Amino acid sequence: MDLTTISGLESKLAVLAEALQRAEERATAGQLALEMMHEIKNPLEALGHLTYLASEEAEDPEKVREYMQLAEEQMSTLDRIVGQTLGFARSSQTPKSINLVALAEAALRIHQRTIDSRKVHLVKDLPQDLVADVHRGEMLQVISNLLANALDALPHDGVVCVRLRKRQDEIHFVIADNGHGIPAEHVDEIFQPFFTTKADRGTGLGLALSKRIIEHHQGKISMRSSVRLGRSGTIFRISLPAKSEALC
Protein backbone atom coordinates (compact mmCIF):
# COMPACT_ATOMS: atom_id res chain seq x y z
CA MET A 1 0.00 0.00 0.00
CA ASP A 2 1.56 3.30 -1.11
CA LEU A 3 1.63 6.63 0.76
CA THR A 4 -1.05 8.14 -1.46
CA THR A 5 -3.48 5.35 -0.60
CA ILE A 6 -2.65 5.64 3.12
CA SER A 7 -3.12 9.40 2.99
CA GLY A 8 -6.47 8.94 1.26
CA LEU A 9 -7.63 6.48 3.90
CA GLU A 10 -6.53 8.80 6.70
CA SER A 11 -8.52 11.64 5.14
CA LYS A 12 -11.62 9.45 4.86
CA LEU A 13 -11.20 8.28 8.44
CA ALA A 14 -10.90 11.89 9.61
CA VAL A 15 -14.12 12.79 7.80
CA LEU A 16 -15.83 9.69 9.24
CA ALA A 17 -14.61 10.52 12.77
CA GLU A 18 -15.95 14.07 12.47
CA ALA A 19 -19.30 12.78 11.18
CA LEU A 20 -19.55 10.30 14.06
CA GLN A 21 -18.73 13.00 16.58
CA ARG A 22 -21.47 15.23 15.20
CA ALA A 23 -23.92 12.33 15.21
CA GLU A 24 -23.00 11.55 18.82
CA GLU A 25 -23.49 15.20 19.79
CA ARG A 26 -26.92 15.22 18.13
CA ALA A 27 -27.85 11.93 19.82
CA THR A 28 -26.74 13.26 23.20
CA ALA A 29 -28.73 16.44 22.71
CA GLY A 30 -31.76 14.41 21.65
CA GLN A 31 -31.47 12.13 24.66
CA LEU A 32 -31.13 15.10 26.99
CA ALA A 33 -34.25 16.66 25.48
CA LEU A 34 -36.21 13.43 25.91
CA GLU A 35 -34.97 13.02 29.47
CA MET A 36 -35.97 16.58 30.27
CA MET A 37 -39.42 16.09 28.71
CA HIS A 38 -39.95 12.89 30.69
CA GLU A 39 -38.73 14.32 33.97
CA ILE A 40 -40.87 17.45 33.60
CA LYS A 41 -43.99 15.41 32.83
CA ASN A 42 -44.26 13.80 36.28
CA PRO A 43 -44.01 16.96 38.41
CA LEU A 44 -46.38 18.79 36.05
CA GLU A 45 -48.94 16.01 36.46
CA ALA A 46 -48.35 16.09 40.22
CA LEU A 47 -48.99 19.84 40.25
CA GLY A 48 -52.28 19.23 38.47
CA HIS A 49 -53.30 16.62 41.04
CA LEU A 50 -52.30 18.86 43.95
CA THR A 51 -54.21 21.84 42.53
CA TYR A 52 -57.30 19.64 42.21
CA LEU A 53 -56.93 18.32 45.76
CA ALA A 54 -56.47 21.83 47.15
CA SER A 55 -59.67 22.99 45.41
CA GLU A 56 -61.56 19.96 46.71
CA GLU A 57 -60.42 20.72 50.28
CA ALA A 58 -60.85 24.49 50.03
CA GLU A 59 -62.78 24.55 53.32
CA ASP A 60 -59.90 22.91 55.19
CA PRO A 61 -56.99 25.40 55.49
CA GLU A 62 -54.69 22.76 56.99
CA LYS A 63 -55.17 20.48 53.99
CA VAL A 64 -54.72 23.37 51.55
CA ARG A 65 -51.43 24.34 53.24
CA GLU A 66 -50.28 20.71 53.02
CA TYR A 67 -51.04 20.49 49.30
CA MET A 68 -49.42 23.85 48.63
CA GLN A 69 -46.27 22.69 50.43
CA LEU A 70 -46.17 19.62 48.19
CA ALA A 71 -46.75 21.86 45.16
CA GLU A 72 -43.73 23.95 46.18
CA GLU A 73 -41.67 20.75 46.32
CA GLN A 74 -42.73 19.91 42.78
CA MET A 75 -41.81 23.42 41.62
CA SER A 76 -38.38 22.93 43.20
CA THR A 77 -38.09 19.64 41.33
CA LEU A 78 -38.90 21.39 38.04
CA ASP A 79 -36.32 24.08 38.80
CA ARG A 80 -33.69 21.41 39.55
CA ILE A 81 -34.46 19.48 36.34
CA VAL A 82 -34.12 22.59 34.18
CA GLY A 83 -30.92 23.64 35.94
CA GLN A 84 -29.35 20.19 35.62
CA THR A 85 -30.30 19.75 31.98
CA LEU A 86 -29.21 23.19 30.83
CA GLY A 87 -26.00 22.88 32.80
CA PHE A 88 -25.46 19.25 31.72
CA ALA A 89 -24.53 18.53 35.35
CA ARG A 90 -25.90 17.05 38.54
CA SER A 91 -27.08 19.23 41.38
CA SER A 92 -24.25 20.21 43.73
CA GLN A 93 -26.48 19.96 46.78
CA THR A 94 -25.43 17.34 49.29
CA PRO A 95 -27.88 14.64 50.44
CA LYS A 96 -29.78 15.25 53.67
CA SER A 97 -31.14 12.95 56.36
CA ILE A 98 -34.70 12.28 55.22
CA ASN A 99 -37.45 10.22 56.81
CA LEU A 100 -38.40 7.84 53.98
CA VAL A 101 -41.80 7.12 55.54
CA ALA A 102 -42.76 10.79 55.21
CA LEU A 103 -41.38 10.76 51.66
CA ALA A 104 -43.51 7.72 50.77
CA GLU A 105 -46.60 9.41 52.21
CA ALA A 106 -45.85 12.53 50.14
CA ALA A 107 -45.57 10.45 46.95
CA LEU A 108 -48.86 8.69 47.74
CA ARG A 109 -50.63 12.02 48.23
CA ILE A 110 -49.47 13.11 44.79
CA HIS A 111 -51.27 10.11 43.26
CA GLN A 112 -54.27 10.12 45.61
CA ARG A 113 -56.63 11.39 42.92
CA THR A 114 -55.80 8.44 40.63
CA ILE A 115 -55.98 5.98 43.52
CA ASP A 116 -59.44 7.22 44.48
CA SER A 117 -60.85 7.51 40.95
CA ARG A 118 -59.77 3.99 40.00
CA LYS A 119 -60.81 2.53 43.37
CA VAL A 120 -57.34 1.14 43.94
CA HIS A 121 -56.91 -0.83 47.16
CA LEU A 122 -53.83 0.65 48.82
CA VAL A 123 -51.90 -1.48 51.31
CA LYS A 124 -49.37 0.50 53.37
CA ASP A 125 -46.74 -1.03 55.64
CA LEU A 126 -44.74 2.01 56.73
CA PRO A 127 -43.09 1.88 60.16
CA GLN A 128 -41.87 5.16 61.60
CA ASP A 129 -38.48 6.90 61.42
CA LEU A 130 -36.58 5.04 58.71
CA VAL A 131 -33.92 7.54 57.75
CA ALA A 132 -31.47 7.70 54.84
CA ASP A 133 -29.19 10.36 53.35
CA VAL A 134 -30.85 11.23 50.05
CA HIS A 135 -31.62 14.06 47.65
CA ARG A 136 -35.26 14.53 48.63
CA GLY A 137 -36.49 15.75 45.24
CA GLU A 138 -34.74 12.97 43.34
CA MET A 139 -36.01 10.24 45.66
CA LEU A 140 -39.55 11.63 45.55
CA GLN A 141 -39.27 11.54 41.76
CA VAL A 142 -38.26 7.85 41.82
CA ILE A 143 -41.04 6.79 44.20
CA SER A 144 -43.62 8.83 42.28
CA ASN A 145 -42.48 7.26 39.00
CA LEU A 146 -42.74 3.71 40.38
CA LEU A 147 -46.20 4.43 41.78
CA ALA A 148 -47.30 5.89 38.44
CA ASN A 149 -46.10 2.75 36.65
CA ALA A 150 -47.90 0.51 39.14
CA LEU A 151 -51.15 2.46 38.77
CA ASP A 152 -50.86 2.35 34.96
CA ALA A 153 -50.61 -1.44 35.09
CA LEU A 154 -53.59 -1.98 37.40
CA PRO A 155 -57.11 -3.02 36.51
CA HIS A 156 -60.02 -1.22 38.17
CA ASP A 157 -60.12 -2.21 41.87
CA GLY A 158 -56.49 -3.36 41.66
CA VAL A 159 -54.06 -3.52 44.56
CA VAL A 160 -50.88 -1.54 45.23
CA CYS A 161 -48.66 -2.38 48.19
CA VAL A 162 -46.09 0.10 49.55
CA ARG A 163 -43.71 -1.28 52.18
CA LEU A 164 -40.60 -0.07 54.01
CA ARG A 165 -38.29 -2.29 56.05
CA LYS A 166 -34.88 -1.97 57.66
CA ARG A 167 -32.60 -4.98 57.19
CA GLN A 168 -29.28 -4.57 59.02
CA ASP A 169 -27.57 -1.61 57.35
CA GLU A 170 -30.08 -1.25 54.50
CA ILE A 171 -33.57 0.11 54.03
CA HIS A 172 -35.74 -1.82 51.58
CA PHE A 173 -38.50 0.07 49.81
CA VAL A 174 -41.00 -2.15 47.96
CA ILE A 175 -43.77 -1.12 45.58
CA ALA A 176 -45.88 -4.05 44.34
CA ASP A 177 -49.01 -4.31 42.19
CA ASN A 178 -51.29 -7.03 40.86
CA GLY A 179 -51.39 -5.57 37.36
CA HIS A 180 -50.78 -7.30 34.04
CA GLY A 181 -47.09 -7.94 34.72
CA ILE A 182 -44.07 -7.73 32.45
CA PRO A 183 -43.26 -10.62 30.07
CA ALA A 184 -40.05 -12.55 30.82
CA GLU A 185 -38.48 -11.55 27.50
CA HIS A 186 -38.58 -7.90 28.57
CA VAL A 187 -37.20 -8.28 32.10
CA ASP A 188 -33.58 -7.72 31.08
CA GLU A 189 -34.52 -4.61 29.08
CA ILE A 190 -36.75 -2.85 31.58
CA PHE A 191 -34.04 -0.51 32.93
CA GLN A 192 -32.56 0.28 29.52
CA PRO A 193 -33.05 3.82 28.15
CA PHE A 194 -35.84 4.17 25.57
CA PHE A 195 -37.33 0.73 26.27
CA THR A 196 -41.05 0.90 26.99
CA THR A 197 -44.05 -1.42 26.99
CA LYS A 198 -46.46 1.54 26.86
CA ALA A 199 -46.32 2.11 23.08
CA ASP A 200 -46.94 5.80 22.38
CA ARG A 201 -47.68 6.59 26.05
CA GLY A 202 -44.10 6.34 27.29
CA THR A 203 -40.59 7.48 26.43
CA GLY A 204 -38.83 4.50 28.01
CA LEU A 205 -36.74 6.74 30.26
CA GLY A 206 -38.52 6.62 33.62
CA LEU A 207 -36.99 3.41 34.96
CA ALA A 208 -33.58 4.11 33.43
CA LEU A 209 -33.51 7.49 35.18
CA SER A 210 -34.77 5.96 38.42
CA LYS A 211 -31.98 3.37 38.29
CA ARG A 212 -29.41 6.11 37.72
CA ILE A 213 -30.71 8.10 40.71
CA ILE A 214 -30.74 5.07 43.02
CA GLU A 215 -27.22 4.05 42.03
CA HIS A 216 -26.04 7.63 42.62
CA HIS A 217 -27.31 7.14 46.19
CA GLN A 218 -25.17 3.96 46.48
CA GLY A 219 -28.34 1.89 46.33
CA LYS A 220 -29.84 -0.80 44.12
CA ILE A 221 -33.15 -1.25 42.33
CA SER A 222 -34.50 -4.60 41.16
CA MET A 223 -37.71 -6.01 39.73
CA ARG A 224 -39.68 -9.26 39.74
CA SER A 225 -42.76 -9.78 37.60
CA SER A 226 -45.27 -12.43 36.59
CA VAL A 227 -47.84 -12.61 33.79
CA ARG A 228 -49.45 -15.85 35.04
CA LEU A 229 -53.23 -15.78 34.89
CA GLY A 230 -54.62 -15.00 38.32
CA ARG A 231 -51.13 -14.35 39.76
CA SER A 232 -49.87 -11.53 37.60
CA GLY A 233 -48.12 -8.48 39.02
CA THR A 234 -44.84 -6.64 39.45
CA ILE A 235 -42.61 -5.91 42.44
CA PHE A 236 -39.95 -3.21 42.49
CA ARG A 237 -37.46 -3.18 45.36
CA ILE A 238 -35.16 -0.28 46.21
CA SER A 239 -32.29 -0.89 48.64
CA LEU A 240 -30.62 2.14 50.23
CA PRO A 241 -27.91 2.52 52.88
CA ALA A 242 -29.63 3.16 56.21
CA LYS A 243 -28.82 5.95 58.61
CA SER A 244 -28.80 4.82 62.23
CA GLU A 245 -29.10 8.11 64.08
CA ALA A 246 -32.45 9.70 64.75
CA LEU A 247 -33.75 12.54 62.61
CA CYS A 248 -33.11 15.99 64.12
Secondary structure, DSSP 8 states (H G I E B T S, - for coil): --HHHHHHHHHHHHHHHHHHHHHHHHHHHHHHHHHHHHHHHHHHHHHHHHHHHHHHTTT-HHHHHHHHHHHHHHHHHHHHHHHHHHHTS------EEEEHHHHHHHHHHHTHHHHHHTT-EEEEE--S--EEEE-HHHHHHHHHHHHHHHHHH--TT-EEEEEEEEETTEEEEEEEE-SS---GGGGGGTTSTT--SSGGG--S-HHHHHHHHHHHTT-EEEEEEE--TTS-EEEEEEEEE-B-S---
